[in-house]
Protein backbone atom coordinates (compact mmCIF):
# COMPACT_ATOMS: atom_id res chain seq x y z
CA UNK A 1 0.00 0.00 0.00
CA UNK A 2 1.47 3.33 -1.07
CA UNK A 3 1.92 6.04 1.50
CA UNK A 4 0.11 9.28 0.67
CA UNK A 5 2.10 12.43 1.39
CA UNK A 6 -0.13 15.35 2.39
CA UNK A 7 1.34 18.84 1.91
CA UNK A 8 1.69 20.26 5.43
CA UNK A 9 0.51 23.84 4.98
CA UNK A 10 -2.22 22.99 2.49
CA UNK A 11 -3.61 20.27 4.70
CA UNK A 12 -3.54 22.41 7.84
CA UNK A 13 -5.25 25.32 6.08
CA UNK A 14 -7.90 23.00 4.67
CA UNK A 15 -8.39 21.36 8.08
CA UNK A 16 -8.87 24.75 9.78
CA UNK A 17 -11.45 25.72 7.15
CA UNK A 18 -13.16 22.34 7.48
CA UNK A 19 -13.40 22.68 11.27
CA UNK A 20 -15.00 26.10 10.88
CA UNK A 21 -17.56 24.61 8.50
CA UNK A 22 -18.33 21.80 10.95
CA UNK A 23 -18.82 24.28 13.79
CA UNK A 24 -21.09 26.44 11.62
CA UNK A 25 -23.08 23.34 10.68
CA UNK A 26 -23.36 22.34 14.36
CA UNK A 27 -24.53 25.82 15.32
CA UNK A 28 -26.99 25.89 12.44
CA UNK A 29 -28.34 22.50 13.47
CA UNK A 30 -28.64 23.59 17.11
CA UNK A 31 -30.53 26.74 16.12
CA UNK A 32 -32.70 24.71 13.76
CA UNK A 33 -33.52 22.17 16.47
CA UNK A 34 -34.33 24.95 18.96
CA UNK A 35 -36.56 26.69 16.40
CA UNK A 36 -38.39 23.48 15.53
CA UNK A 37 -38.92 22.66 19.22
CA UNK A 38 -40.28 26.12 20.07
CA UNK A 39 -42.55 26.14 17.02
CA UNK A 40 -43.89 22.80 18.29
CA UNK A 41 -44.32 24.28 21.79
CA UNK A 42 -46.18 27.28 20.34
CA UNK A 43 -48.61 25.02 18.44
CA UNK A 44 -48.95 22.77 21.49
CA UNK A 45 -49.76 25.78 23.65
CA UNK A 46 -52.45 26.83 21.18
CA UNK A 47 -53.92 23.30 21.13
CA UNK A 48 -53.99 23.09 24.93
CA UNK A 49 -55.74 26.46 25.25
CA UNK A 50 -58.22 25.65 22.48
CA UNK A 51 -59.06 22.20 23.82
CA UNK A 52 -59.65 23.53 27.31
CA UNK A 53 -61.81 26.31 25.91
CA UNK A 54 -63.81 24.13 23.52
CA UNK A 55 -64.33 21.11 25.78
CA UNK A 56 -64.08 22.60 29.24
CA UNK A 57 -61.16 20.40 30.24
CA UNK A 58 -59.83 21.36 33.66
CA UNK A 59 -56.38 21.37 35.25
CA UNK A 60 -56.37 17.56 35.49
CA UNK A 61 -56.16 17.44 31.72
CA UNK A 62 -52.50 18.53 31.75
CA UNK A 63 -51.60 15.86 34.31
CA UNK A 64 -53.16 13.19 32.10
CA UNK A 65 -51.56 14.61 28.95
CA UNK A 66 -48.16 14.60 30.65
CA UNK A 67 -48.50 10.93 31.64
CA UNK A 68 -49.59 9.88 28.15
CA UNK A 69 -46.83 11.78 26.31
CA UNK A 70 -44.07 10.69 28.71
CA UNK A 71 -45.24 7.08 28.35
CA UNK A 72 -44.92 7.11 24.56
CA UNK A 73 -41.83 9.38 24.43
CA UNK A 74 -39.76 8.48 27.52
CA UNK A 75 -36.52 9.84 26.03
CA UNK A 76 -37.98 13.23 25.10
CA UNK A 77 -37.78 15.97 27.70
CA UNK A 78 -40.38 18.71 28.00
CA UNK A 79 -43.55 16.74 28.68
CA UNK A 80 -43.66 17.11 32.46
CA UNK A 81 -46.84 18.68 33.84
CA UNK A 82 -44.82 21.69 34.97
CA UNK A 83 -43.39 22.26 31.50
CA UNK A 84 -46.79 21.84 29.86
CA UNK A 85 -48.08 24.53 32.22
CA UNK A 86 -45.16 26.75 31.18
CA UNK A 87 -45.98 26.15 27.50
CA UNK A 88 -49.61 27.10 28.08
CA UNK A 89 -48.63 30.20 30.04
CA UNK A 90 -46.08 31.22 27.38
CA UNK A 91 -48.67 31.04 24.61
CA UNK A 92 -51.35 32.85 26.62
CA UNK A 93 -48.95 35.65 27.62
CA UNK A 94 -48.25 36.65 24.02
CA UNK A 95 -51.75 36.10 22.66
CA UNK A 96 -53.56 37.94 25.41
CA UNK A 97 -55.41 34.79 26.39
CA UNK A 98 -57.33 34.82 23.12
CA UNK A 99 -56.75 31.15 22.40
CA UNK A 100 -57.53 30.44 18.76
CA UNK A 101 -54.85 30.99 16.13
CA UNK A 102 -56.93 33.35 14.05
CA UNK A 103 -57.05 35.83 16.94
CA UNK A 104 -53.46 35.49 18.14
CA UNK A 105 -51.95 37.88 15.58
CA UNK A 106 -54.03 40.73 17.06
CA UNK A 107 -51.70 40.77 20.08
CA UNK A 108 -48.35 39.57 18.73
CA UNK A 109 -47.44 39.88 15.05
CA UNK A 110 -45.79 37.00 13.22
CA UNK A 111 -42.41 38.77 13.09
CA UNK A 112 -42.07 39.16 16.90
CA UNK A 113 -43.38 35.59 17.30
CA UNK A 114 -40.50 34.24 15.24
CA UNK A 115 -38.10 36.11 17.55
CA UNK A 116 -39.31 33.93 20.43
CA UNK A 117 -38.04 30.84 18.57
CA UNK A 118 -34.49 32.27 18.32
CA UNK A 119 -33.67 32.01 22.03
CA UNK A 120 -33.56 28.90 24.26
CA UNK A 121 -36.75 27.67 25.87
CA UNK A 122 -35.79 28.49 29.47
CA UNK A 123 -34.83 32.01 28.43
CA UNK A 124 -38.41 32.33 27.20
CA UNK A 125 -39.75 30.96 30.48
CA UNK A 126 -37.71 33.45 32.53
CA UNK A 127 -38.78 36.39 30.37
CA UNK A 128 -42.48 35.55 30.53
CA UNK A 129 -42.41 34.89 34.28
CA UNK A 130 -40.62 38.19 35.03
CA UNK A 131 -42.15 40.60 32.50
CA UNK A 132 -45.26 42.68 33.14
CA UNK A 133 -46.13 43.44 29.50
CA UNK A 134 -45.55 41.99 26.04
CA UNK A 135 -43.48 45.07 25.12
CA UNK A 136 -41.15 44.45 28.05
CA UNK A 137 -40.87 40.75 27.22
CA UNK A 138 -40.07 41.41 23.54
CA UNK A 139 -37.44 43.94 24.63
CA UNK A 140 -35.62 41.23 26.61
CA UNK A 141 -36.04 38.73 23.77
CA UNK A 142 -34.42 41.14 21.30
CA UNK A 143 -31.62 42.08 23.73
CA UNK A 144 -30.90 38.37 24.31
CA UNK A 145 -30.68 37.76 20.55
CA UNK A 146 -28.40 40.76 19.94
CA UNK A 147 -26.10 40.19 22.94
CA UNK A 148 -26.11 36.39 23.19
CA UNK A 149 -26.98 36.58 26.90
CA UNK A 150 -26.65 33.49 29.04
CA UNK A 151 -29.52 32.65 31.38
CA UNK A 152 -27.62 34.16 34.34
CA UNK A 153 -26.95 37.46 32.54
CA UNK A 154 -30.57 37.66 31.36
CA UNK A 155 -31.81 37.21 34.94
CA UNK A 156 -29.38 39.86 36.19
CA UNK A 157 -30.54 42.36 33.54
CA UNK A 158 -34.19 41.78 34.42
CA UNK A 159 -33.40 42.01 38.14
CA UNK A 160 -31.80 45.44 37.67
CA UNK A 161 -34.76 46.69 35.59
CA UNK A 162 -32.96 47.20 32.29
CA UNK A 163 -36.24 47.75 30.44
CA UNK A 164 -37.08 50.78 32.60
CA UNK A 165 -33.49 52.11 32.62
CA UNK A 166 -32.82 51.84 28.88
CA UNK A 167 -33.42 55.06 26.97
CA UNK A 168 -34.07 57.17 30.08
CA UNK A 169 -30.80 59.15 30.15
CA UNK A 170 -31.21 62.90 30.63
CA UNK A 171 -29.40 64.66 27.77
CA UNK A 172 -29.26 67.45 25.22
CA UNK A 173 -29.06 64.98 22.31
CA UNK A 174 -32.08 66.36 20.38
CA UNK A 175 -30.38 69.78 20.22
CA UNK A 176 -26.84 68.60 19.42
CA UNK A 177 -27.20 65.50 17.22
CA UNK A 178 -29.09 64.78 13.98
CA UNK A 179 -32.38 62.98 14.49
CA UNK A 180 -31.36 59.38 13.69
CA UNK A 181 -28.20 59.46 15.83
CA UNK A 182 -29.94 61.38 18.62
CA UNK A 183 -32.64 58.74 19.01
CA UNK A 184 -30.17 55.86 18.76
CA UNK A 185 -27.91 57.45 21.40
CA UNK A 186 -30.89 57.92 23.71
CA UNK A 187 -31.94 54.29 23.30
CA UNK A 188 -28.46 52.91 23.93
CA UNK A 189 -27.76 54.79 27.17
CA UNK A 190 -29.35 54.10 30.57
CA UNK A 191 -30.31 55.83 33.79
CA UNK A 192 -29.37 54.65 36.33
CA UNK A 193 -26.42 52.33 35.69
CA UNK A 194 -26.03 49.37 38.03
CA UNK A 195 -22.48 48.73 39.24
CA UNK A 196 -23.49 46.25 41.93
CA UNK A 197 -20.62 44.00 40.88
CA UNK A 198 -18.22 46.36 42.70
CA UNK A 199 -18.02 47.26 46.39
CA UNK A 200 -16.79 50.66 47.56
CA UNK A 201 -16.22 52.31 50.92
CA UNK A 202 -18.26 55.30 52.01
CA UNK A 203 -15.23 57.59 51.55
CA UNK A 204 -14.33 56.22 48.10
CA UNK A 205 -12.94 58.60 45.45
CA UNK A 206 -13.43 58.74 41.68
CA UNK A 207 -10.22 56.76 41.18
CA UNK A 208 -11.61 53.96 43.41
CA UNK A 209 -14.76 53.76 41.30
CA UNK A 210 -12.70 53.85 38.11
CA UNK A 211 -10.41 51.07 39.34
CA UNK A 212 -13.39 49.00 40.46
CA UNK A 213 -14.92 49.22 36.99
CA UNK A 214 -11.62 48.31 35.34
CA UNK A 215 -11.17 45.35 37.71
CA UNK A 216 -14.58 44.10 36.59
CA UNK A 217 -14.32 45.24 32.98
CA UNK A 218 -16.34 42.30 31.62
CA UNK A 219 -19.26 43.05 33.95
CA UNK A 220 -18.93 46.76 33.18
CA UNK A 221 -19.09 46.11 29.43
CA UNK A 222 -22.18 43.94 29.88
CA UNK A 223 -23.85 46.74 31.85
CA UNK A 224 -22.94 49.32 29.19
CA UNK A 225 -24.51 47.12 26.51
CA UNK A 226 -23.67 45.99 23.02
CA UNK A 227 -21.46 48.06 20.71
CA UNK A 228 -19.04 49.58 23.23
CA UNK A 229 -15.34 49.08 22.41
CA UNK A 230 -12.95 49.97 25.24
CA UNK A 231 -10.29 52.49 24.15
CA UNK A 232 -8.60 53.27 27.45
CA UNK A 233 -8.69 54.70 30.98
CA UNK A 234 -6.99 57.91 32.08
CA UNK A 235 -6.73 58.54 28.36
CA UNK A 236 -4.14 61.27 27.76
CA UNK A 237 -4.85 64.31 25.62
CA UNK A 238 -2.51 67.26 25.15
CA UNK A 239 -4.14 70.61 24.47
CA UNK A 240 -2.00 73.74 24.12
CA UNK A 241 0.89 72.08 25.91
CA UNK A 242 -1.27 71.10 28.93
CA UNK A 243 -2.08 67.51 29.86
CA UNK A 244 -5.64 66.24 30.35
CA UNK A 245 -6.86 62.76 31.22
CA UNK A 246 -10.24 61.25 30.36
CA UNK A 247 -11.59 58.82 32.97
CA UNK A 248 -12.80 56.31 30.38
CA UNK A 249 -12.85 56.40 26.59
CA UNK A 250 -14.91 54.11 24.35
CA UNK A 251 -15.77 53.87 20.67
CA UNK A 252 -19.33 52.85 19.86
CA UNK A 253 -19.69 50.59 16.84
CA UNK A 254 -23.34 51.45 16.12
CA UNK A 255 -23.14 55.17 16.77
CA UNK A 256 -19.75 55.36 14.99
CA UNK A 257 -18.38 57.82 17.49
CA UNK A 258 -16.15 58.19 20.54
CA UNK A 259 -17.86 58.16 23.94
CA UNK A 260 -16.18 59.89 26.87
CA UNK A 261 -17.27 58.77 30.33
CA UNK A 262 -16.48 60.86 33.41
CA UNK A 263 -17.10 59.45 36.89
CA UNK A 264 -18.25 61.63 39.80
CA UNK A 265 -18.63 60.48 43.40
CA UNK A 266 -21.08 63.26 44.21
CA UNK A 267 -24.19 64.87 42.75
CA UNK A 268 -24.12 66.55 39.34
CA UNK A 269 -22.76 70.11 39.31
CA UNK A 270 -23.18 72.55 36.38
CA UNK A 271 -19.41 72.92 36.00
CA UNK A 272 -19.15 69.22 35.13
CA UNK A 273 -21.01 69.93 31.85
CA UNK A 274 -18.53 72.68 30.95
CA UNK A 275 -15.54 70.43 31.53
CA UNK A 276 -17.12 67.62 29.50
CA UNK A 277 -17.85 70.08 26.68
CA UNK A 278 -14.12 70.91 26.62
CA UNK A 279 -13.14 67.21 26.58
CA UNK A 280 -15.48 66.49 23.67
CA UNK A 281 -14.07 69.41 21.69
CA UNK A 282 -10.57 68.04 22.26
CA UNK A 283 -11.56 64.48 21.26
CA UNK A 284 -13.29 65.72 18.11
CA UNK A 285 -10.23 67.75 17.11
CA UNK A 286 -7.52 65.25 18.07
CA UNK A 287 -9.05 61.76 17.64
CA UNK A 288 -12.12 61.98 15.44
CA UNK A 289 -11.64 60.88 11.82
CA UNK A 290 -13.65 61.81 8.72
CA UNK A 291 -16.16 58.88 8.94
CA UNK A 292 -16.80 59.39 12.69
CA UNK A 293 -19.91 61.07 14.06
CA UNK A 294 -19.64 63.76 16.76
CA UNK A 295 -18.30 62.42 20.06
CA UNK A 296 -20.71 61.95 22.98
CA UNK A 297 -20.07 62.57 26.66
CA UNK A 298 -21.62 60.68 29.57
CA UNK A 299 -21.41 62.06 33.11
CA UNK A 300 -22.00 59.31 35.66
CA UNK A 301 -22.89 60.89 38.99
CA UNK A 302 -23.95 59.62 42.41
CA UNK A 303 -27.09 61.72 42.12
CA UNK A 304 -28.61 64.64 40.21
CA UNK A 305 -31.22 67.36 40.32
CA UNK A 306 -33.07 67.01 37.03
CA UNK A 307 -33.85 70.74 36.76
CA UNK A 308 -30.20 71.68 37.38
CA UNK A 309 -29.12 69.18 34.70
CA UNK A 310 -31.66 70.63 32.26
CA UNK A 311 -30.39 74.18 32.80
CA UNK A 312 -26.73 73.12 32.63
CA UNK A 313 -27.12 71.29 29.30
CA UNK A 314 -29.51 73.72 27.60
CA UNK A 315 -26.93 75.88 25.80
CA UNK A 316 -24.03 73.38 25.65
CA UNK A 317 -22.89 72.75 22.06
CA UNK A 318 -21.65 69.18 22.53
CA UNK A 319 -23.91 66.11 23.07
CA UNK A 320 -23.86 65.19 26.77
CA UNK A 321 -25.93 62.77 28.82
CA UNK A 322 -26.15 62.64 32.62
CA UNK A 323 -26.94 59.39 34.41
CA UNK A 324 -26.81 58.16 37.97
CA UNK A 325 -25.18 54.91 39.07
CA UNK A 326 -25.58 52.47 41.94
CA UNK A 327 -22.99 50.27 43.61
CA UNK A 328 -22.66 48.07 46.68
CA UNK A 329 -21.32 49.86 49.74
CA UNK A 330 -18.79 48.03 51.89
CA UNK A 331 -19.73 47.51 55.52
CA UNK A 332 -17.58 49.27 58.15
CA UNK A 333 -15.01 46.99 59.78
CA UNK A 334 -16.55 47.30 63.25
CA UNK A 335 -19.91 46.10 61.90
CA UNK A 336 -18.35 43.35 59.76
CA UNK A 337 -16.61 41.94 62.83
CA UNK A 338 -19.96 41.54 64.59
CA UNK A 339 -21.57 39.61 61.73
CA UNK A 340 -21.44 35.79 61.80
CA UNK A 341 -19.16 34.07 59.29
CA UNK A 342 -20.38 31.62 56.67
CA UNK A 343 -18.95 28.77 58.75
CA UNK A 344 -20.85 29.95 61.84
CA UNK A 345 -24.12 30.22 59.92
CA UNK A 346 -23.67 26.70 58.47
CA UNK A 347 -22.88 25.30 61.95
CA UNK A 348 -26.01 26.96 63.35
CA UNK A 349 -28.16 25.44 60.59
CA UNK A 350 -26.72 21.96 61.19
CA UNK A 351 -27.44 22.17 64.92
CA UNK A 352 -31.09 23.15 64.46
C-alpha positions as CSV (number, residue, x, y, z in Angstrom):
1,X,0.0,0.0,0.0
2,X,1.5,3.3,-1.1
3,X,1.9,6.0,1.5
4,X,0.1,9.3,0.7
5,X,2.1,12.4,1.4
6,X,-0.1,15.3,2.4
7,X,1.3,18.8,1.9
8,X,1.7,20.3,5.4
9,X,0.5,23.8,5.0
10,X,-2.2,23.0,2.5
11,X,-3.6,20.3,4.7
12,X,-3.5,22.4,7.8
13,X,-5.2,25.3,6.1
14,X,-7.9,23.0,4.7
15,X,-8.4,21.4,8.1
16,X,-8.9,24.7,9.8
17,X,-11.4,25.7,7.1
18,X,-13.2,22.3,7.5
19,X,-13.4,22.7,11.3
20,X,-15.0,26.1,10.9
21,X,-17.6,24.6,8.5
22,X,-18.3,21.8,11.0
23,X,-18.8,24.3,13.8
24,X,-21.1,26.4,11.6
25,X,-23.1,23.3,10.7
26,X,-23.4,22.3,14.4
27,X,-24.5,25.8,15.3
28,X,-27.0,25.9,12.4
29,X,-28.3,22.5,13.5
30,X,-28.6,23.6,17.1
31,X,-30.5,26.7,16.1
32,X,-32.7,24.7,13.8
33,X,-33.5,22.2,16.5
34,X,-34.3,24.9,19.0
35,X,-36.6,26.7,16.4
36,X,-38.4,23.5,15.5
37,X,-38.9,22.7,19.2
38,X,-40.3,26.1,20.1
39,X,-42.5,26.1,17.0
40,X,-43.9,22.8,18.3
41,X,-44.3,24.3,21.8
42,X,-46.2,27.3,20.3
43,X,-48.6,25.0,18.4
44,X,-49.0,22.8,21.5
45,X,-49.8,25.8,23.6
46,X,-52.4,26.8,21.2
47,X,-53.9,23.3,21.1
48,X,-54.0,23.1,24.9
49,X,-55.7,26.5,25.3
50,X,-58.2,25.7,22.5
51,X,-59.1,22.2,23.8
52,X,-59.6,23.5,27.3
53,X,-61.8,26.3,25.9
54,X,-63.8,24.1,23.5
55,X,-64.3,21.1,25.8
56,X,-64.1,22.6,29.2
57,X,-61.2,20.4,30.2
58,X,-59.8,21.4,33.7
59,X,-56.4,21.4,35.2
60,X,-56.4,17.6,35.5
61,X,-56.2,17.4,31.7
62,X,-52.5,18.5,31.8
63,X,-51.6,15.9,34.3
64,X,-53.2,13.2,32.1
65,X,-51.6,14.6,29.0
66,X,-48.2,14.6,30.7
67,X,-48.5,10.9,31.6
68,X,-49.6,9.9,28.1
69,X,-46.8,11.8,26.3
70,X,-44.1,10.7,28.7
71,X,-45.2,7.1,28.4
72,X,-44.9,7.1,24.6
73,X,-41.8,9.4,24.4
74,X,-39.8,8.5,27.5
75,X,-36.5,9.8,26.0
76,X,-38.0,13.2,25.1
77,X,-37.8,16.0,27.7
78,X,-40.4,18.7,28.0
79,X,-43.6,16.7,28.7
80,X,-43.7,17.1,32.5
81,X,-46.8,18.7,33.8
82,X,-44.8,21.7,35.0
83,X,-43.4,22.3,31.5
84,X,-46.8,21.8,29.9
85,X,-48.1,24.5,32.2
86,X,-45.2,26.7,31.2
87,X,-46.0,26.2,27.5
88,X,-49.6,27.1,28.1
89,X,-48.6,30.2,30.0
90,X,-46.1,31.2,27.4
91,X,-48.7,31.0,24.6
92,X,-51.4,32.9,26.6
93,X,-48.9,35.6,27.6
94,X,-48.3,36.7,24.0
95,X,-51.8,36.1,22.7
96,X,-53.6,37.9,25.4
97,X,-55.4,34.8,26.4
98,X,-57.3,34.8,23.1
99,X,-56.8,31.1,22.4
100,X,-57.5,30.4,18.8
101,X,-54.8,31.0,16.1
102,X,-56.9,33.4,14.0
103,X,-57.1,35.8,16.9
104,X,-53.5,35.5,18.1
105,X,-52.0,37.9,15.6
106,X,-54.0,40.7,17.1
107,X,-51.7,40.8,20.1
108,X,-48.3,39.6,18.7
109,X,-47.4,39.9,15.1
110,X,-45.8,37.0,13.2
111,X,-42.4,38.8,13.1
112,X,-42.1,39.2,16.9
113,X,-43.4,35.6,17.3
114,X,-40.5,34.2,15.2
115,X,-38.1,36.1,17.6
116,X,-39.3,33.9,20.4
117,X,-38.0,30.8,18.6
118,X,-34.5,32.3,18.3
119,X,-33.7,32.0,22.0
120,X,-33.6,28.9,24.3
121,X,-36.8,27.7,25.9
122,X,-35.8,28.5,29.5
123,X,-34.8,32.0,28.4
124,X,-38.4,32.3,27.2
125,X,-39.7,31.0,30.5
126,X,-37.7,33.4,32.5
127,X,-38.8,36.4,30.4
128,X,-42.5,35.5,30.5
129,X,-42.4,34.9,34.3
130,X,-40.6,38.2,35.0
131,X,-42.2,40.6,32.5
132,X,-45.3,42.7,33.1
133,X,-46.1,43.4,29.5
134,X,-45.6,42.0,26.0
135,X,-43.5,45.1,25.1
136,X,-41.2,44.5,28.1
137,X,-40.9,40.7,27.2
138,X,-40.1,41.4,23.5
139,X,-37.4,43.9,24.6
140,X,-35.6,41.2,26.6
141,X,-36.0,38.7,23.8
142,X,-34.4,41.1,21.3
143,X,-31.6,42.1,23.7
144,X,-30.9,38.4,24.3
145,X,-30.7,37.8,20.6
146,X,-28.4,40.8,19.9
147,X,-26.1,40.2,22.9
148,X,-26.1,36.4,23.2
149,X,-27.0,36.6,26.9
150,X,-26.6,33.5,29.0
151,X,-29.5,32.7,31.4
152,X,-27.6,34.2,34.3
153,X,-27.0,37.5,32.5
154,X,-30.6,37.7,31.4
155,X,-31.8,37.2,34.9
156,X,-29.4,39.9,36.2
157,X,-30.5,42.4,33.5
158,X,-34.2,41.8,34.4
159,X,-33.4,42.0,38.1
160,X,-31.8,45.4,37.7
161,X,-34.8,46.7,35.6
162,X,-33.0,47.2,32.3
163,X,-36.2,47.8,30.4
164,X,-37.1,50.8,32.6
165,X,-33.5,52.1,32.6
166,X,-32.8,51.8,28.9
167,X,-33.4,55.1,27.0
168,X,-34.1,57.2,30.1
169,X,-30.8,59.1,30.1
170,X,-31.2,62.9,30.6
171,X,-29.4,64.7,27.8
172,X,-29.3,67.5,25.2
173,X,-29.1,65.0,22.3
174,X,-32.1,66.4,20.4
175,X,-30.4,69.8,20.2
176,X,-26.8,68.6,19.4
177,X,-27.2,65.5,17.2
178,X,-29.1,64.8,14.0
179,X,-32.4,63.0,14.5
180,X,-31.4,59.4,13.7
181,X,-28.2,59.5,15.8
182,X,-29.9,61.4,18.6
183,X,-32.6,58.7,19.0
184,X,-30.2,55.9,18.8
185,X,-27.9,57.5,21.4
186,X,-30.9,57.9,23.7
187,X,-31.9,54.3,23.3
188,X,-28.5,52.9,23.9
189,X,-27.8,54.8,27.2
190,X,-29.3,54.1,30.6
191,X,-30.3,55.8,33.8
192,X,-29.4,54.6,36.3
193,X,-26.4,52.3,35.7
194,X,-26.0,49.4,38.0
195,X,-22.5,48.7,39.2
196,X,-23.5,46.3,41.9
197,X,-20.6,44.0,40.9
198,X,-18.2,46.4,42.7
199,X,-18.0,47.3,46.4
200,X,-16.8,50.7,47.6
201,X,-16.2,52.3,50.9
202,X,-18.3,55.3,52.0
203,X,-15.2,57.6,51.5
204,X,-14.3,56.2,48.1
205,X,-12.9,58.6,45.5
206,X,-13.4,58.7,41.7
207,X,-10.2,56.8,41.2
208,X,-11.6,54.0,43.4
209,X,-14.8,53.8,41.3
210,X,-12.7,53.8,38.1
211,X,-10.4,51.1,39.3
212,X,-13.4,49.0,40.5
213,X,-14.9,49.2,37.0
214,X,-11.6,48.3,35.3
215,X,-11.2,45.4,37.7
216,X,-14.6,44.1,36.6
217,X,-14.3,45.2,33.0
218,X,-16.3,42.3,31.6
219,X,-19.3,43.0,34.0
220,X,-18.9,46.8,33.2
221,X,-19.1,46.1,29.4
222,X,-22.2,43.9,29.9
223,X,-23.9,46.7,31.8
224,X,-22.9,49.3,29.2
225,X,-24.5,47.1,26.5
226,X,-23.7,46.0,23.0
227,X,-21.5,48.1,20.7
228,X,-19.0,49.6,23.2
229,X,-15.3,49.1,22.4
230,X,-12.9,50.0,25.2
231,X,-10.3,52.5,24.1
232,X,-8.6,53.3,27.5
233,X,-8.7,54.7,31.0
234,X,-7.0,57.9,32.1
235,X,-6.7,58.5,28.4
236,X,-4.1,61.3,27.8
237,X,-4.9,64.3,25.6
238,X,-2.5,67.3,25.1
239,X,-4.1,70.6,24.5
240,X,-2.0,73.7,24.1
241,X,0.9,72.1,25.9
242,X,-1.3,71.1,28.9
243,X,-2.1,67.5,29.9
244,X,-5.6,66.2,30.3
245,X,-6.9,62.8,31.2
246,X,-10.2,61.3,30.4
247,X,-11.6,58.8,33.0
248,X,-12.8,56.3,30.4
249,X,-12.8,56.4,26.6
250,X,-14.9,54.1,24.3
251,X,-15.8,53.9,20.7
252,X,-19.3,52.8,19.9
253,X,-19.7,50.6,16.8
254,X,-23.3,51.4,16.1
255,X,-23.1,55.2,16.8
256,X,-19.7,55.4,15.0
257,X,-18.4,57.8,17.5
258,X,-16.2,58.2,20.5
259,X,-17.9,58.2,23.9
260,X,-16.2,59.9,26.9
261,X,-17.3,58.8,30.3
262,X,-16.5,60.9,33.4
263,X,-17.1,59.4,36.9
264,X,-18.3,61.6,39.8
265,X,-18.6,60.5,43.4
266,X,-21.1,63.3,44.2
267,X,-24.2,64.9,42.8
268,X,-24.1,66.5,39.3
269,X,-22.8,70.1,39.3
270,X,-23.2,72.5,36.4
271,X,-19.4,72.9,36.0
272,X,-19.2,69.2,35.1
273,X,-21.0,69.9,31.8
274,X,-18.5,72.7,30.9
275,X,-15.5,70.4,31.5
276,X,-17.1,67.6,29.5
277,X,-17.8,70.1,26.7
278,X,-14.1,70.9,26.6
279,X,-13.1,67.2,26.6
280,X,-15.5,66.5,23.7
281,X,-14.1,69.4,21.7
282,X,-10.6,68.0,22.3
283,X,-11.6,64.5,21.3
284,X,-13.3,65.7,18.1
285,X,-10.2,67.8,17.1
286,X,-7.5,65.2,18.1
287,X,-9.1,61.8,17.6
288,X,-12.1,62.0,15.4
289,X,-11.6,60.9,11.8
290,X,-13.7,61.8,8.7
291,X,-16.2,58.9,8.9
292,X,-16.8,59.4,12.7
293,X,-19.9,61.1,14.1
294,X,-19.6,63.8,16.8
295,X,-18.3,62.4,20.1
296,X,-20.7,61.9,23.0
297,X,-20.1,62.6,26.7
298,X,-21.6,60.7,29.6
299,X,-21.4,62.1,33.1
300,X,-22.0,59.3,35.7
301,X,-22.9,60.9,39.0
302,X,-23.9,59.6,42.4
303,X,-27.1,61.7,42.1
304,X,-28.6,64.6,40.2
305,X,-31.2,67.4,40.3
306,X,-33.1,67.0,37.0
307,X,-33.9,70.7,36.8
308,X,-30.2,71.7,37.4
309,X,-29.1,69.2,34.7
310,X,-31.7,70.6,32.3
311,X,-30.4,74.2,32.8
312,X,-26.7,73.1,32.6
313,X,-27.1,71.3,29.3
314,X,-29.5,73.7,27.6
315,X,-26.9,75.9,25.8
316,X,-24.0,73.4,25.7
317,X,-22.9,72.7,22.1
318,X,-21.7,69.2,22.5
319,X,-23.9,66.1,23.1
320,X,-23.9,65.2,26.8
321,X,-25.9,62.8,28.8
322,X,-26.2,62.6,32.6
323,X,-26.9,59.4,34.4
324,X,-26.8,58.2,38.0
325,X,-25.2,54.9,39.1
326,X,-25.6,52.5,41.9
327,X,-23.0,50.3,43.6
328,X,-22.7,48.1,46.7
329,X,-21.3,49.9,49.7
330,X,-18.8,48.0,51.9
331,X,-19.7,47.5,55.5
332,X,-17.6,49.3,58.1
333,X,-15.0,47.0,59.8
334,X,-16.5,47.3,63.2
335,X,-19.9,46.1,61.9
336,X,-18.4,43.4,59.8
337,X,-16.6,41.9,62.8
338,X,-20.0,41.5,64.6
339,X,-21.6,39.6,61.7
340,X,-21.4,35.8,61.8
341,X,-19.2,34.1,59.3
342,X,-20.4,31.6,56.7
343,X,-19.0,28.8,58.8
344,X,-20.9,30.0,61.8
345,X,-24.1,30.2,59.9
346,X,-23.7,26.7,58.5
347,X,-22.9,25.3,61.9
348,X,-26.0,27.0,63.3
349,X,-28.2,25.4,60.6
350,X,-26.7,22.0,61.2
351,X,-27.4,22.2,64.9
352,X,-31.1,23.2,64.5
